[in-house]
Every structure is written in structure tokens, then in C-alpha cells.
Amino acid sequence: MNPELPAVPDRQTVTPQGQSIQSLIDGVKVRLAVTHPDERGDLCELYSTAWGFDDEPMVYAYFASVRPGQTKGWVKHLLQTDRLFFALGSFRVVLYDDRPDSPTYQKLNVLHFSDRKRGLVRIPAGVFHAVQNVGTVDACFVNNPTRAYNHAQPDKYRLPLDTPLIPFDFAPTLGG
Ligand SMILES: Cc1cn([C@H]2C[C@H](O)[C@@H](COP(=O)(O)OP(=O)(O)O[C@H]3O[C@@H](C)C(=O)[C@@H](O)[C@H]3O)O2)c(=O)[nH]c1=O
């Protein structure tokens, strides 16, 4: 008799309440958004200091988009914390902790957002991040970083997406 194929069992990914069980990099926070639809359209709050999401002020904000098939990153900052709100389109957001003194040093997080699952992500300085458009239309986010952009000397440090220094492959997963 032929043996069964070596299929791999699924592991738990969410609680019965639908919460992700992925443990996050130290200092990374995720707040899923509430979208208010009515017959005229949607409304969704991006950020409020009243949420107690973090204790840093709103000082600057910008809008960015990622075209289908494109990925922005790997990027890290040394001074600012990013607070990215994923608003439109489908994103895969990958984080990598590059802080040797962090309890989660070299930990990777993979997060997903879409029009049906908007959310705010806090990304501390020293954490590499990349945002990939995994959809078919422009994907848009708003960043509300804790420091204004220094046009003359940007607080931004990059690695190529295919760097072997970060254990992640952006190639599309084939099914599974
Ligand atoms: C971030 C930023 C860029 N710029 C300019 C600089 C440049 O000419 C153009 C594009 O900038 P960048 O190449 O830095 O933008 P981009 O690569 O789209 O960067 C974005 O990538 C994702 C992953 C992030 O994490 C965000 O912080 C943001 O940096 O916009 C501003 O004028 N103000 C800003 O606040």
C-alpha cells in the first residue's frame, strides 16, 4: 500500500475572536480600524491621541501609494517612529527587528491589510520595514511619523529588498 503524501498540518493563526496570535516585535503595535459605511461612503479615523496608542505627538503626516507589483523598503529610521495607517488596497507589511539590544532582535513580523481590514501600525526606530502591494490597484497608506521629514538629511536607511541579511523572500507564494 502506498503511504499518504507528507502534507503539513495548519497551525493556529487567530483566536476564536479573530485576533492574530502572532507575537509582535518589541515596540510594534497594531490597532485595527473601524470603518463607518453609509449610503454616501465610508469614514475611518486614522489616528487619535485619545486612543492611547502611543504617547508621542502628531507632528507631521504624509500620504504614499504603492503601485501594483511594487514594494517600498527595506527602510529603517534611527530617530523617528513611523505610524503607518493602511487605508486602501492590499498590503503585505514585513518588519524586521535590527536592534541588537532588543528582546526581539532579528524577529520578523508579517502583517496584512486591505480595504476590508484597515489598520494602524507603530514601527519603532531601528525596525526595518517594507510594504508590498499584493493587490491589483494602487495601495495607499498615510504615515504620521513622530518627526517631520528632514529634507536635507533624511532619517532613512535602506537595504535592497533581496538582501540576504533579512530572512524574507517577497516572491509571490504559490498557493498553499
Ligand atoms: C518621506 C518623504 C519623502 N519625500 C520625498 C523624497 C523623495 O523625493 C520622494 C519619495 O521619498 P521616499 O523614497 O523616501 O519615499 P518612499 O520610498 O515612498 O518611502 C516610504 O516607504 C515606506 C516603506 C515608508 O516606510 C515610509 O516611511 C516612506 O519612507 O518624496 C518628501 O518630500 N517628504 C517626506 O516626508
The ligand as an ORCA input file, in Angstrom:
! r2SCAN-3c Opt
* xyz 0 1
  C       9.095     60.539      3.302
  C       9.131     61.805      2.483
  C       9.667     61.817      1.210
  N       9.663     62.960      0.497
  C      10.179     62.941     -0.881
  C      11.575     62.377     -1.005
  C      11.554     61.684     -2.346
  O      11.828     62.599     -3.376
  C      10.109     61.218     -2.514
  C       9.964     59.767     -2.156
  O      10.515     59.626     -0.877
  P      10.931     58.196     -0.363
  O      11.673     57.474     -1.450
  O      11.590     58.370      0.975
  O       9.540     57.556     -0.140
  P       9.188     56.086     -0.094
  O      10.259     55.157     -0.501
  O       7.881     56.036     -0.759
  O       9.156     55.896      1.424
  C       8.142     55.332      2.072
  O       8.454     53.970      2.168
  C       7.794     53.310      3.181
  C       8.299     51.890      3.244
  C       7.990     54.005      4.465
  O       8.310     53.407      5.473
  C       7.728     55.451      4.532
  O       8.458     55.987      5.669
  C       8.180     56.158      3.323
  O       9.543     56.478      3.573
  O       9.336     62.018     -1.604
  C       9.143     64.148      0.993
  O       9.153     65.200      0.303
  N       8.617     64.162      2.245
  C       8.589     63.029      3.013
  O       8.090     63.069      4.162
*
